[in-house]
Amino acid sequence: MGRFAGDYSPDQYIITIGAPVGPLGLDLSGAVQQLLPAGFSIPATLNEGFAPGSFFTIARDTPSATKTVGATGEVTRSRSLNRAGVATVTLGHAARANTLLSAYLALWEAGFNLTFPITVIDKNSDPQTSHVVADAWVQGWPEDGRAEAAGSFAWVIDCAEHQPVLGSYNR
């Protein structure tokens, strides 16, 4: 017999893209602000502009553990210290966050060594699912195209260290 497990609403998914930081913790917000339209603030909170379908994914680069089976069948488990990961945020063409991510990537291509923090919170879950990344950067320009209907940009973001907490949907 089935039972109701909980509710989910995509408007309860909040992504915060923080201020860019250069070497030695130098705040690069001023440099980015010059590339943004008036009224655009940093940090930017995204809770709109997501493309239809899957709009956010994140995963670590490697599993937390690997196993090695010896020639005689003994098994050894090895802990991975790699906490790096990759996230993809898919935004509709009209999303304001496209402008911010473009500015971050343009500055990096101009020679500014910058990273930025990302925090993702799913308010649908209890405890809240969260993904915290202190140092992230845009991997490259997303593929661009046009069609009869508005499309989307899939921004791939590398993460130096991904700290997840996964909750479950509550009632």
Phi, psi and omega in degrees: 000134180278155174223154179292127185263332181152176182252153174222137175219126183296341179284357176262010179257115187242125175246126177247124177256117186277180181292143179288143181235134178261193179303145179060027176077015181297125179285120182256018181302320181299319179295320179290319183303328179294337181267355185255153176292158179303143178086359180272128184249152175236130003290157180254132177255123181257116170221020175204168179087003179290144178287156176296156181083209181287119184248352179210131171222149174208143179203151173287156181292327184226158174295159178292335180215151173232156178241148176235127178255122181285173183299332181256013173097354179291145184245131175240133177258132179245132178278132176269130176265002178283112178253006180292156180204186178218138178240150172233124177247120182255115185245143174296157181305329184274358183292131180296332182296338175302322180295317181294312180296325175298317180296317179299315181291320179298319178296319179297317179294335178277000175109001177278121176278104183225152170228170179212151178276150174229136173232131179238128180233131173254102183287353177289337191257161180218111359293163183295130172293133179217152174228122182240128179227119181281322184232107179233162176207152179284128184292323181177180181288136178287158175296140181237142178197164179229149180213192180299323180249159178301144182250211184211165173243130176259102181274121178262125186237121177279146184232125180292321179209119183255122179247101181264150166226119183252121177258187176236156181291136182259174181269000000 
